[in-house]
Each structure stands twice: as C-alpha cells, then as structure tokens.
Amino acid sequence: MKIQGERSGLEKGNWKNSHDRTIRCKEGHSMSTLTKDTLRILKYNRKNAFFFTLAFRLVTTTLYLFALDRGVLLALNLAGYSYLTVANIRDFLLKPWTIVILAVLIFFGILILIFETGCFLTLFQGIYYTRKLKPWEILTGGLIKLWDEIRKKNWRLGLLILANDTLANLYLIYRFFTHIKPVDFVMDEILSEPLGKVILTLVIILLLMVVIPGLYTFHACMVEQKNFKEGYLRSWWLLRHRIPKVVFLLSIYYGAFAVILKLVYSFCVFITAVGVTLFTDNRLALAILPAACARIDLVLLFLSSMLLALGNYGALSVQYFQFSSRVMKKSGNISDSGTRLANRKTALISISAATIFSLLTLFHVVYNGSAIAGGILDTVQITAHRGSSKEAPENTMAAIKQAVADLSDYAEIDVQETKDGVVVLGHDSTLRRVAGVNRTIGSYTFEELQALDVGGWFSDEFKGERIPSLEEVMEYCKGKINLNIEIKGAGDDSLLPEKVALLIDKYQMTEQCVVTSSRFTYLSRIKKLDEKIRTGYIISAAYGNYYSSDDIDLISLQSSFVTERLVEAAHQKGKAVHAWTVNSKSEMERMKMLSVDNIITDHPVLAREIIYREEAAENLLEYLRLVLK
C-alpha cells in the first residue's frame, strides 16, 4: 500500500534522489524499517531543516529568555524582594502576582511550542509530498498551523505538546538540573527526599499515560484539521495495537541519543582540559575549566534539544504517515495548508525583523547585563577586592583589568570626589600609602591627580599608573565585569551618591552595578533617585534586624560575623549576603557551606577554584575525573 500524495510516491530504496516516488508503507513495518525511514526523512531536506531549526531556536530562545528576565524582575518588585534564594523562593512563588506573571510566561512559551511543532509538521508534510521546503515556507506553514489551532480553540493541544516535549527531553532536563549552575542543586534536593522521589516518579508516570496515547494528536489536529478530542482519539486508535512497539522504538532512540551526548560531552571536556593545561597559566587552570565546562554543557544542551526535537517529530511523522496511510488514501483528508509556496517577501521581512529584534535583545543582555544572570538566583559569586589588588595596585585600571582576566564576577572599587567634583577611585583618606603624599583626594583637582603615580609603590612594573575616574572604569567594564561601587564617607552635604547614580544611569549599567556604603543615608538617597539600582549596607558587626529595610538589597559584612542563622534570615527577607575580606581557604570553604551570595577577596582565582571545584578536587586531573562521572 502507498500513501496517496500530490505525486505517485517515494519508493522504498534510493528515494531521496527522486521527486516522483512515495514512501512504501506496509502495515507490518518492522522496527528496522521504521528506523531506516526515519533516517531517510531526516536526510531528505536536512540542510533547510537544520538551518531553519537553528535560526528558529536562536530567535525564540533569546526572546523568551528576555521575557522571562523582565517577568521575573517585575514579579520580584511586586513581591518586595531583591533576590531569590532557597529560603524565600517558596513564598515568592505563592505570591498572587508571581502566579499571574508565571502563567503569562508559560502561556507565551506554549504558543512558541505550538508554533515550532507546526513548523516541524510543515517540514515533514512537505517531505511527504516530496518537496524540499525553504525556511520561509516552513515558517509560514507553522504560522498557519498556529493560527488554525488558535481559531479552533485547541488549547489542550498546547498542553499536550508541552508534556510531550518534557518527556522527550527528560534526560536533558535532568542534566540541566544537575550540571548547570545555579540550578544544579535542584535535582539533588528532590532526590534526597523520599517524598521528592515519589512525586517525581508519579509525574513521569502521569506524563507517560497522557503523552503515549496522544503521540499522533499533533498530526491529527494540524494535518487532518481535527479538534483536540477527535485528534487524541484518532491517535489512540492508530496506536491501540502498537504501543509496546512504538514505546520500545522511541526508548531505543532516546537511549542512543543520551549515550551519544555523553560521549560528545566527555570528548569536549577532555579537549578543553588539554587546551587549558597547555595554553593557560596553571594558576588559572582550575578556575577556567569549570567555567568552560559549564559553557560546553549549555551549548550541547541547546544543540541537543534542537536535534532531539527534529528527530522526535521526524520519527513520529514517519510512524503517523505509515500507520494512517490506508485511511488517508480512502478519504484524502490531508490538508496541505502551509506547504504551498509562501509569500517570500513577507516571510523574509518577518524573519529579518524577528532576527534583528532578537539580536538587539541578545546585545542588550550581554552588554547591559541580565537580572537573572546577574545574581537574582545564582551560585556564590566572587568579587575582586579593590580589583585584583594582590596582582596590581588597588583601585587602578590595571587592577580592574586583572580582575577581568582572573574571571571575577565583580570588581569592588572605592570612590571619592575631587576638588572639582569628578568621581574617582580611591580608598584611603589620604594618598600617603599609594602616592607618597599626605593629602586627601578632595584637595586635588582631577587634572592635578593625573600627575601622581599610584603604581610605583606596588612594583616597578606599574610605575606611572594613574588614578582613574569612575567614568573611565565604567567605559571599560560595561559588558565585561560587574562593579561593586563603595561610596566612601564624605559628609551629609556631599553629592557623591547622586553623582554615582547618574553615572550608572548614563552608562545603563543598572544590572551590572551594586552600590554599597557604610552610610545608610547614602543608600536611601540612591534609592530615591532610582529604586532599580541595587544597594548594599556595609557593616563590621551584625546585630538587630538591619536587613529588613526597603532601601537595601544586600548586606556586606565581615566574614567572621557571618552565621548560618544570619544568612537564612537575610535570605528569607530577599536580601543577599556579601562577605569580606575572605582570603583563606578554610574561610572560603565556610562561606561556601553557609551559602553566602558573594565572597569579596584579594584572591579571586583561589576563590573560584574552591567555589567551583567538585568534592574538593585538588588538581586538574582530579577535577576532570569528577566532572566526567
């Protein structure tokens, strides 16, 4: 029996070279035949399929992450939180506005999934008609199918697609929640509790019970134009005698995919480790490799999810067209909506607009920072104290550039004001220690300060280093490293807080900066100017409920006063905890165990080794062994 199409059909065999053949479809197809046909259908239009899927995922992922970032920020503001932590995330998720915003984000995500599914079915439907559809035709077909489902009010189809994609990507989801910081604790927390294991098992069983009978519902609704109920029953009817065979076949596909992904990841990590060992400073090796492994994981997860979706819908399409061929021959009820040549000009304009918008969004996130990536929910971050002040003279451009080279998350700098009102870097009340003159920064104009050498005291290598302005620092740091700007006490009449806030606004670095001070009034003034600027209260000792004020987003205190109870209390209020100045291995380990949000240290490379290493691996080979487990 042959599938009835626009042309005579693809004969089994060397069908990819002919547009006048159809897939031969016998009712008793073996698993090997289904697998071969799946590989053929994936190869037939592979270039257009791959590049369309890659472009589609890049655009939609960028846009969705941007929407997620803005949505979470809005929900945090409405909930009165500055940060998400393990301690307050449950209360945050139960807030009414959080529920509404998350529901909107989920709805938006489901629309994208329906759109993507429509595109995949258009692609494989085109192959069924022996046509190599172009990307704009695939896109237009997906849009038409999306609109058809909205018009038919097939909202349950979106939920089924979400459930199907969740089940198909189960291994990738597990890998995401066990390998990607800062959410790598989630799966361990779930599996550590008996109730968590039971709930997770029940969720997987429920997904299997819902998804398996409805595997061909997408085709029935989008290809045969049925409503959801009819489509689900149609899928069940096609599968009623084939469930064990289909489930076994798909399990083999997914298992093979997981093994290949693991092998590719291991190979990439091995090559990266060799490169790190051969071409980087040994001092940075253990700091660079974890960061590199995290990026490898993210890239592989992205590409794997893309290829898995393509393969999943390709396999389901082969099965659907073969299992349903007799009915379709009799009724001729396949809709060819979306596979006809689309308006190329309109489609290209749409694709170009979406691509430009997503690239601008990506540029905004990379260059100006993201609230989520910037630490709303993150692992312990590392701040280079006064720049990398053990490698270069403190509060200079050399120290800040070294902080970037040392992979620090933040550079902490101190700011004061010159006689002529320029905001510059400087810690001490006088310049005696760094420049050999017993005068304050405020007694010099900015031009006069530029004549002073503040690097020679550190080493001859840095002779001639000058005091930089905050503007110069921001110009360099934008898109490279976050800043912790500490405002030194300059009296209540000083306009230094306002000048710092204006510079942050001028350079659009709200997501990349936190302003700290030991003067609480300075922080209140910052918040009055711009409540989006994150502020931190610097305290030497800890006493009282000082972390409840809306004028601060974090507390910065001496590490010796940090306790488990203090961290939990601050996190419960949605405030972050920064600990200073953490220079010993033992204290770094203690801060890590206490789950502080940020370690301020003179040794950022050492801190990164301790924070990111797994199970206290002491060398590169040991870390490599652990990361590949």
Summary of the structure (lengths in Angstrom):
residues: 629
radius of gyration: 29.2
end to end distance: 49.3
largest distance: 97.1
contacts: 2082
relative contact order: 0.09
helix: 62%
strand: 8%
